[in-house]
Amino acid sequence: MSRQRLIAYALGLALLVPGVARAHEGHVHKVLGVITSIQGPHVDVKKTDGKTVTVMLDEKTTITRGKEKVEASALKVGDRVSVDAMQEKNMMMAHSIKLGTAPAKSPATKK
């Protein structure tokens, strides 16, 4: 009986560890998608799976288009982005944002 109990505990621990590892802060999350909203230091990105995530920008966030560094003012709604962010407290903090090489297209005007 004690051997079965030991196996059960080991199995339970093995199943628990990956969940704990995913829940902790401190590892990089990759967000791929399109910018849907920019409000000050908050940028909403609609991911490829259709879900929207809000990432925060700060003075340490690096933003690039190709190999060129750009300012946060270069971010536009409709830009395709790849964001490397870390979960810090209850928010995603962007460490780097890579913009698509072509700038966002302006919406077509109706005549």
Secondary structure, DSSP 8 states (H G I E B T S, - for coil): -HHHHHHHHHHHHHHHHHHHHHHSSSSEEEEEEEEEEEETTEEEEEETTS-EEEEE--TT-EEEETTEE--GGG--TT-EEEEEEEEETTEEEEEEEEE-SS---------
